[in-house]
Amino acid sequence: MAATLKLSDELIDLATPYAVAAHRSVSQQIEYWARLGKAAEDNPELPIEFIKNTLLAVAESDAKLHTDYSIRN
C-alpha cells in the first residue's frame, strides 16, 4: 500500500546524495533508512554493519541470488 507523506526538505536534501550513490530514488533511500532503523531498534545489541549485511542477505535470498552452502570432502 503506497501512501503520500509530507517529509521535511532537510530530510530529502540529506537523503539525495545517499540515493544517488546507491542508485536509488530518494523515496527508496528513505524507505531503506526506515527499514534499517527499525531493525536496529528491534536488535539494539547488534552492530549496524551486521544488520545491513543481514538485510542484504535476505534481499539476495528473496531474489534467488544465493547459493546453498555445502562442505566438500
DSSP file (Angstrom, degrees, kcal/mol; ACC not computed):
  #  RESIDUE AA STRUCTURE BP1 BP2  ACC     N-H-->O    O-->H-N    N-H-->O    O-->H-N    TCO  KAPPA ALPHA  PHI   PSI    X-CA   Y-CA   Z-CA
    1    1 A M              0   0    0      0, 0.0     2,-0.3     0, 0.0     0, 0.0   0.000 360.0 360.0 360.0 120.0    0.0    0.0    0.0
    2    2 A A        -     0   0    0      2,-0.0     2,-0.3     0, 0.0     0, 0.0  -0.655 360.0-174.7 -89.1 146.8    1.5    3.3   -1.1
    3    3 A A        -     0   0    0     -2,-0.3     2,-0.5     2,-0.0     0, 0.0  -0.984  26.3-119.4-139.7 150.5    0.8    6.5    0.9
    4    4 A T        -     0   0    0     -2,-0.3     2,-0.4     2,-0.0    -2,-0.0  -0.800  35.1-174.3 -90.5 128.1    1.7   10.1    0.4
    5    5 A L        -     0   0    0     -2,-0.5     2,-0.7     2,-0.0    -2,-0.0  -0.919  25.0-130.0-122.2 148.5    3.8   11.5    3.2
    6    6 A K        -     0   0    0     -2,-0.4     2,-0.3     0, 0.0    -2,-0.0  -0.886  33.1-177.9 -96.8 117.8    5.0   15.0    3.9
    7    7 A L        -     0   0    0     -2,-0.7     2,-0.0     1,-0.0    -2,-0.0  -0.851  30.3-101.5-115.2 151.1    8.7   15.0    4.6
    8    8 A S     >  -     0   0    0     -2,-0.3     4,-2.0     1,-0.1     5,-0.2  -0.345  22.7-125.4 -68.8 150.3   10.9   17.8    5.5
    9    9 A D  H  > S+     0   0    0      1,-0.2     4,-2.9     2,-0.2     5,-0.2   0.846 112.2  60.7 -60.7 -33.1   13.1   19.4    2.9
   10   10 A E  H  > S+     0   0    0      2,-0.2     4,-2.2     1,-0.2    -1,-0.2   0.915 104.9  45.8 -61.9 -44.3   16.0   18.8    5.2
   11   11 A L  H  > S+     0   0    0      2,-0.2     4,-2.3     1,-0.2    -1,-0.2   0.910 113.8  49.0 -66.4 -41.6   15.4   15.0    5.2
   12   12 A I  H  X S+     0   0    0     -4,-2.0     4,-1.7     2,-0.2    -2,-0.2   0.920 112.3  48.1 -63.6 -44.1   15.0   15.0    1.4
   13   13 A D  H  < S+     0   0    0     -4,-2.9    -1,-0.2     1,-0.2    -2,-0.2   0.878 112.6  49.3 -63.7 -37.8   18.2   17.0    1.0
   14   14 A L  H  X S+     0   0    0     -4,-2.2     4,-0.6    -5,-0.2    -2,-0.2   0.881 113.2  46.4 -67.9 -38.8   20.1   14.7    3.3
   15   15 A A  H  X S+     0   0    0     -4,-2.3     4,-2.6     1,-0.2     5,-0.2   0.763  94.2  79.6 -75.9 -25.6   18.9   11.6    1.5
   16   16 A T  H  X S+     0   0    0     -4,-1.7     4,-2.4     1,-0.2     5,-0.2   0.902  93.6  42.8 -56.7 -52.2   19.6   12.8   -2.0
   17   17 A P  H  > S+     0   0    0      0, 0.0     4,-2.3     0, 0.0    -1,-0.2   0.877 115.4  50.9 -65.4 -33.0   23.4   12.1   -2.2
   18   18 A Y  H  X S+     0   0    0     -4,-0.6     4,-1.9     2,-0.2    -2,-0.2   0.902 110.2  50.3 -65.9 -40.4   23.0    8.8   -0.5
   19   19 A A  H  <>S+     0   0    0     -4,-2.6     5,-3.0     2,-0.2     4,-0.5   0.921 111.0  48.2 -63.6 -44.3   20.3    7.9   -3.0
   20   20 A V  H ><5S+     0   0    0     -4,-2.4     3,-1.1     1,-0.2    -2,-0.2   0.934 112.0  49.2 -61.6 -46.4   22.5    8.9   -5.9
   21   21 A A  H 3<5S+     0   0    0     -4,-2.3    -1,-0.2     1,-0.3    -2,-0.2   0.831 116.3  42.3 -63.4 -32.9   25.4    6.9   -4.6
   22   22 A A  T 3<5S-     0   0    0     -4,-1.9    -1,-0.3    -5,-0.2    -2,-0.2   0.358 111.3-118.5 -96.2   4.5   23.3    3.8   -4.0
   23   23 A H  T < 5S+     0   0    0     -3,-1.1     2,-0.3    -4,-0.5    -3,-0.2   0.907  72.8 127.3  57.3  44.0   21.4    4.1   -7.4
   24   24 A R      < -     0   0    0     -5,-3.0    -1,-0.2    -6,-0.1     2,-0.1  -0.833  65.0-106.9-121.1 161.7   18.1    4.5   -5.6
   25   25 A S     >  -     0   0    0     -2,-0.3     4,-2.2     1,-0.1     5,-0.2  -0.443  38.8-107.5 -75.7 165.0   15.4    7.1   -5.7
   26   26 A V  H  > S+     0   0    0      1,-0.2     4,-2.3     2,-0.2     5,-0.2   0.906 122.3  50.8 -61.5 -40.8   15.1    9.4   -2.8
   27   27 A S  H  > S+     0   0    0      1,-0.2     4,-2.3     2,-0.2    -1,-0.2   0.895 109.3  50.6 -65.9 -38.3   12.0    7.7   -1.6
   28   28 A Q  H  > S+     0   0    0      2,-0.2     4,-2.4     1,-0.2    -1,-0.2   0.885 109.4  52.0 -64.4 -37.1   13.7    4.3   -1.8
   29   29 A Q  H  X S+     0   0    0     -4,-2.2     4,-2.6     2,-0.2    -2,-0.2   0.926 110.3  47.1 -64.6 -44.3   16.6    5.7    0.2
   30   30 A I  H  X S+     0   0    0     -4,-2.3     4,-2.1     1,-0.2    -2,-0.2   0.885 111.3  51.5 -66.6 -37.8   14.3    6.9    2.9
   31   31 A E  H  X S+     0   0    0     -4,-2.3     4,-2.6     2,-0.2    -1,-0.2   0.909 109.3  51.3 -62.3 -41.3   12.5    3.6    3.0
   32   32 A Y  H  X S+     0   0    0     -4,-2.4     4,-2.9     1,-0.2     5,-0.2   0.938 109.7  48.9 -60.5 -47.1   15.9    1.8    3.3
   33   33 A W  H  X S+     0   0    0     -4,-2.6     4,-2.9     1,-0.2    -1,-0.2   0.891 110.5  51.7 -60.3 -38.2   16.8    4.0    6.2
   34   34 A A  H  X S+     0   0    0     -4,-2.1     4,-2.4     2,-0.2    -2,-0.2   0.929 111.9  45.4 -64.9 -45.2   13.4    3.3    7.8
   35   35 A R  H  X S+     0   0    0     -4,-2.6     4,-2.5     2,-0.2    -2,-0.2   0.921 115.5  47.6 -63.2 -43.3   13.9   -0.5    7.5
   36   36 A L  H  X S+     0   0    0     -4,-2.9     4,-2.3     1,-0.2    -2,-0.2   0.918 112.6  48.8 -63.9 -44.0   17.4   -0.2    8.8
   37   37 A G  H  X S+     0   0    0     -4,-2.9     4,-2.4    -5,-0.2    -2,-0.2   0.891 111.1  49.6 -63.9 -40.4   16.4    1.9   11.7
   38   38 A K  H  X S+     0   0    0     -4,-2.4     4,-2.5     2,-0.2    -2,-0.2   0.935 111.8  48.5 -64.0 -45.5   13.5   -0.4   12.6
   39   39 A A  H  X S+     0   0    0     -4,-2.5     4,-1.2     1,-0.2    -2,-0.2   0.886 111.7  50.5 -62.2 -38.2   15.9   -3.4   12.5
   40   40 A A  H  < S+     0   0    0     -4,-2.3    -1,-0.2     2,-0.2    -2,-0.2   0.901 111.6  47.0 -67.0 -40.7   18.4   -1.5   14.7
   41   41 A E  H  < S+     0   0    0     -4,-2.4    -2,-0.2     1,-0.2    -1,-0.2   0.871 112.7  49.9 -67.6 -35.8   15.8   -0.6   17.2
   42   42 A D  H  < S+     0   0    0     -4,-2.5    -1,-0.2     1,-0.3    -2,-0.2   0.725 123.4  31.7 -72.6 -21.1   14.5   -4.2   17.3
   43   43 A N    ><  +     0   0    0     -4,-1.2     3,-2.0    -5,-0.2    -1,-0.3  -0.513  67.0 162.4-135.2  64.3   18.1   -5.5   17.8
   44   44 A P  T 3  S+     0   0    0      0, 0.0    -1,-0.1     0, 0.0    -3,-0.1   0.684  73.1  62.6 -64.6 -16.6   20.0   -2.9   19.8
   45   45 A E  T 3  S+     0   0    0     -3,-0.1    -5,-0.1     2,-0.1    -2,-0.0   0.597  89.2  85.9 -83.2  -9.1   22.7   -5.4   20.7
   46   46 A L  S <  S-     0   0    0     -3,-2.0    -3,-0.1    -6,-0.2     2,-0.1  -0.712  83.9-113.4 -96.2 141.7   23.8   -5.9   17.1
   47   47 A P     >  -     0   0    0      0, 0.0     4,-1.8     0, 0.0     3,-0.4  -0.407  26.6-120.2 -66.9 148.3   26.3   -3.7   15.2
   48   48 A I  H  > S+     0   0    0      1,-0.2     4,-2.7     2,-0.2     5,-0.2   0.850 112.3  56.9 -61.4 -35.7   24.7   -1.7   12.4
   49   49 A E  H  > S+     0   0    0      1,-0.2     4,-2.6     2,-0.2    -1,-0.2   0.887 105.7  51.2 -63.6 -37.6   27.0   -3.3    9.8
   50   50 A F  H  > S+     0   0    0     -3,-0.4     4,-2.2     2,-0.2    -1,-0.2   0.915 110.9  48.2 -63.6 -42.3   25.8   -6.8   10.8
   51   51 A I  H  X S+     0   0    0     -4,-1.8     4,-2.6     2,-0.2    -2,-0.2   0.923 111.7  49.5 -64.3 -44.5   22.2   -5.6   10.4
   52   52 A K  H  X S+     0   0    0     -4,-2.7     4,-2.2     1,-0.2    -2,-0.2   0.924 112.5  47.4 -60.4 -44.8   23.0   -4.1    7.0
   53   53 A N  H  X S+     0   0    0     -4,-2.6     4,-2.4     1,-0.2    -1,-0.2   0.858 111.2  51.6 -66.1 -35.0   24.6   -7.3    5.9
   54   54 A T  H  X S+     0   0    0     -4,-2.2     4,-2.4     2,-0.2    -2,-0.2   0.919 109.3  49.2 -67.6 -43.8   21.7   -9.3    7.2
   55   55 A L  H  X S+     0   0    0     -4,-2.6     4,-2.2     1,-0.2    -2,-0.2   0.894 112.2  49.8 -61.4 -39.4   19.2   -7.2    5.3
   56   56 A L  H  X S+     0   0    0     -4,-2.2     4,-2.6     2,-0.2    -2,-0.2   0.920 109.6  50.6 -64.1 -43.8   21.3   -7.6    2.1
   57   57 A A  H  X S+     0   0    0     -4,-2.4     4,-2.4     1,-0.2    -2,-0.2   0.895 110.2  49.7 -62.4 -40.5   21.5  -11.4    2.6
   58   58 A V  H  X S+     0   0    0     -4,-2.4     4,-2.8     2,-0.2    -1,-0.2   0.922 111.7  48.6 -63.8 -43.7   17.7  -11.6    3.0
   59   59 A A  H  X S+     0   0    0     -4,-2.2     4,-1.7     2,-0.2    -2,-0.2   0.901 111.6  49.6 -64.4 -40.2   17.2   -9.5   -0.2
   60   60 A E  H  <>S+     0   0    0     -4,-2.6     5,-3.2     2,-0.2     6,-0.4   0.908 112.1  48.4 -63.8 -41.3   19.6  -11.7   -2.1
   61   61 A S  H ><5S+     0   0    0     -4,-2.4     3,-1.6     1,-0.2    -2,-0.2   0.922 109.7  51.5 -64.8 -43.9   17.8  -14.8   -0.9
   62   62 A D  H 3<5S+     0   0    0     -4,-2.8    -1,-0.2     1,-0.3    -2,-0.2   0.844 110.8  49.3 -60.8 -32.9   14.4  -13.3   -1.9
   63   63 A A  T 3<5S-     0   0    0     -4,-1.7    -1,-0.3    -5,-0.2    -2,-0.2   0.352 115.7-118.2 -87.5   5.8   15.9  -12.6   -5.3
   64   64 A K  T < 5S+     0   0    0     -3,-1.6    -3,-0.2    -5,-0.1    -2,-0.1   0.849  75.8 130.6  60.1  36.8   17.2  -16.2   -5.5
   65   65 A L      < +     0   0    0     -5,-3.2    -4,-0.2    -6,-0.1     2,-0.2   0.295  43.3  97.2 -99.9   7.7   20.8  -14.9   -5.8
   66   66 A H        -     0   0    0     -6,-0.4     2,-0.4    -5,-0.2    -9,-0.0  -0.543  61.1-144.0 -95.4 161.5   22.1  -17.2   -3.1
   67   67 A T        -     0   0    0     -2,-0.2     2,-0.1     0, 0.0    -2,-0.1  -0.954  28.2-106.5-120.4 146.4   23.9  -20.5   -3.4
   68   68 A D        -     0   0    0     -2,-0.4     2,-0.3     1,-0.1     0, 0.0  -0.443  33.8-120.1 -70.6 142.2   23.5  -23.3   -1.0
   69   69 A Y        +     0   0    0     -2,-0.1     2,-0.3     2,-0.0    -1,-0.1  -0.644  37.9 172.0 -82.1 135.9   26.3  -24.0    1.4
   70   70 A S        -     0   0    0     -2,-0.3     2,-0.5     2,-0.0     0, 0.0  -0.998  30.7-128.6-144.5 147.5   28.0  -27.4    1.2
   71   71 A I        -     0   0    0     -2,-0.3     2,-0.5     2,-0.0    -2,-0.0  -0.827  24.4-149.1 -94.6 127.1   31.0  -29.0    2.7
   72   72 A R              0   0    0     -2,-0.5    -2,-0.0     1,-0.1     0, 0.0  -0.821 360.0 360.0 -99.5 134.3   33.3  -30.6    0.2
   73   73 A N              0   0    0     -2,-0.5    -1,-0.1     0, 0.0    -2,-0.0   0.409 360.0 360.0 -99.9 360.0   35.3  -33.6    1.3
